[in-house]
Amino acid sequence: MMPSSPQPPADPSIPQVLLFGHSGAGKSALLGALYQAGEKQGETLLGEVLESSGRLASLRDAVYRGTELEPTHTELTSYTVRLRPWRVGARVVTEPITIVLNDCSGKAAESLIRHPDSLHDPETRAPVARAVIDADAIILMVNGSADDGELSAAFKEFEAFLAVVGQGKANAREVGGFPVFLVLTQCDKLTEPGDTREKWESRVHEHAESAWAKFHTFLKDAAHEDDAPSPFLPFGSIELMVDTVAVRLPRLLDAPGQPSTPFRVAELFRDCFAAARSHRARVSGSNRRLKWTLRAALTFVGALLLGSIGVALFQPPQPDTHLIDRVIAYQRQESPAAVRLADPNLARNKQTLSDLHDDPGFFALRDDLKEFIDSRLKEIEDYEQYRNKLAAAIAPSDTRTLEDLAKVEQSLHGELSLPTGYTWEETPAGLLREKWLADVRAIREAESSFLDRYRDYVRRGIALTLTPAFGGNWRADVNGLVAEATRPPAALSDPLPGSPAVASPRGEAVLNRVPYEFDRVYEARKDWETTHDRLTHLRDLADALGLTAGPDRPEPVLVLPEPGPGINSVSLPSARWTALLRNFNSTSDDFHEWNLRDFLDPGRSILAARLDQCFRTGVRHVQALILARLGPDVTQKDTPESWRMFANVLTDSTTPFPEWGRLLHLYVRLRDPSAPNPILELAAFLRTPQFEVNLHGFDLVIPVDLSLDKVHPAGPLSVATTSRGSSTTTKRFKQVGEGVREGSITTYKLTAEGDRKITYIPGDTLRAELPVRSGNQDLKLVWVAVGSQTYPFDLFAREPRLVKASGVSEPAVGVKLAPTPSSGWPHIPVLFPELKR
């Protein structure tokens, strides 16, 4: 295994967190989930994740988008992560945090567990051991889905490892309360068939409790659940916390899977970062107190010594020719500012100048030599202050908006301008500032280019969704755009053109990922993702309905053949549903992403017409199967009892009807998400014991040319129901106002007299009569059921008979009688078969 790549010296004020665990524990996946949590769960994480190298974003893409991750062969990989403060509106509710995350390889971790001796050497250079010693918190990771034997073995090794860590912290007299997080990863694999969210989380909690129990013996002297934690912890004590995580929420019985949503990752890192920062603060405070104690003791001893030699210092110093020569020699050999202020030389020059200044003969030097030394020490002091101010500033690569980038640029031209009087342009700090100014220009240019790219994708995608036809090259154009937009506008891990690299901390070249993650580009990418989803859903639905063209078009599985010889109506719906799932990668279980309301005309109208056509074909299949079940003499089965029994057949999973219901429901639901399952609708209709109808009235239409003389109502309309016990109930409806003629028809309004309610029990006889007059002839219009005698609700949808006084009748062509919409007249479900007598 290769050693870790060289890292710049760590800032002692930045807390460090170590991810430690066996191979396969999921360390890299957890880091990718952290970046995802920063985007989707920033309110819980209490910050937005910023990481300029782009490696965390690559891990995120590998975990959630399936992209390839470049393998690493180092023992230790470090990530400097900054959390931008979380805001509620314009109010900042958290402080900015910078954390170093050290990810050790599984093999290196296993080697250190077996041979922990290097942890006893505080000067060790072994990368992973060094990371353990310097860590302010450790995340111990183990696969939570492993069996009890594997978990016990891992816990036993971790316990021994923590014992060595604790002993090493105690020997170093480090403050107590060192935070260690035992994390069970991959908890989504603990899901079992039929789990609800509550049941799954309960099982995950039980695993966490079991893990805590296995460590209880080790921790019993460091923590007690019944006692409040003491702020005065012994040297080297370890405070263990147990947590459970998953990079994605699993699919559960009461909740769809959420493959892009981490589970408890934001909470873990939020608590871990806070614990690490608190531990680093305690360590720093302890070290300061120790230094002040030592300094006070040395001051006291020094005062005694100074008192004994004070007399020797009374006499004024005499010029020291040797000191003069040293100063002049330094002055002659002095390098330009770019060299003398460089990091390798700065400390040496500062020490040399300080030694000259502190020499007893300094005040006897000529004024020009004293001024030279003072000016150079002042320059070093000013440079260090400027360098520190620059180091604490926000770099262009840390910004995510043009507004923030403009503030950085303004700062570089303002408070971070190079001070006048110094020639610092070529110093490391000057070069870093100039590099950042170049970064500002490069980021702004790339951000604009990326923004234009994704806006163009959106524009082209919307144009394709507004297509008037799906044939020709439309499908190829959609696939071409999708393939083009799948590729990032630039290699995200490559340096941004125009961004130089300088040999200073934070002087690395900015990566293309930085402008790629800018807010405007991010929003444009989101807009494209929305357009992409709508466009690909439109393509897939058009494919399934056989509306597209092209050699690679999938099978149009929603287009059904007409029932007839050679067509198996029994197996057809199941076969088509299986093919639908095989050929189309739905993001849902019910294909709701294909709802027509999400598309625009004219394409929506084309899809709606084809869906109606396919649905009607499916209805004919189901009606044929129903008639086949009823047998050759359908009229014998047209009874309430037979229909109620048949309702059970419709919901019997051993019949093809439930499969047909699922397929037909898809057709109608894509047009109207609230539409019921046609099979279940028919079954509920057949099980209804009686129908309560509140008839308000009717609209009557009579053609002008129905007879030689005008035909018009001559009395009230009678609607009679006769029970099987021969009891008849009649409701009457009188004409209101005169008829209104519109072209070749006259419309009359009929309203109920008295009680408007009708109770119809399946099997009752339903009949309607209306006396009419034509010239001097008294006639009547008669409506009788000609289809199902059990459910004659299509009575008014059929033309009546015009009956003369002699009893002779003829069809009353063009006459229509329709209950007013508020009457709630029952409608016969679309799958109810046409019964011919």
Secondary structure, DSSP 8 states (H G I E B T S, - for coil): -B---------TTS-EEEEEE-TTS-HHHHHHHHHHHHHH-HHHHTEEEE-TTSHHHHHHHHHHT--------BSEEEEEEEEEE-EETTEE-S--EEEEEEEE-HHHHHHHHH-GGGGG-TT---HHHHHHHH-SEEEEEEETTS-HHHHHHHHHHHHHHHHHHHHHHHHTT--S-EEEEEEEE-GGGG--TT--HHHHHHHHHHHHHHHHHHHHHHHTTT--TTS---SS--TT-EEEEEEE-BSSB--BTTB--BTT--BSHHHHHHHHHHHHHHHHHHHHHHHHHHHHHHHHHHHHHHHHHHHHHGGGG-S-----HHHHHHHHHHHHH---HHHHTSHHHHHHHHHHHHHHHHSTTGGGS-HHHHHHHHHHHHHHHHHHHHHHHHHHS--GGG--SHHHHHHHHHHHHTTTS--TT---TTSHHHHHHHHHHHHHHHHHHHHHHHHHHHHHHHHHHHHHHT-S-S-TTHHHHHHHHHHHHHS-SS-TTSB-TT----SSTT-S--BTHHHHTSHHHHHHHHHHHHHHHHHHHHHHHHHHTT---STT----TT----SSTT--TTTHHHHHHHHHHHHS--SSSS-GGG-GGGS-TTHHHHHHHHHHHHHHHHHHHHHHHHHHHH-S-HHHH-SHHHHHHHHHHHT-TTSSHHHHHHHHHHHHHHH-TT---HHHHHHHHHH---EEEE--EEEEEEETTSSSS-EEE-S-EEEEEE-TTS-EEEEEEEEEEEEEEETTEEEEEEEE-S--EEEE-TT-EEEEEEEEEETTEEEEEEEE--S-SS--TTGGGS--EEE-TTS-EEE-TT-EEEE-GGG------TTS-----
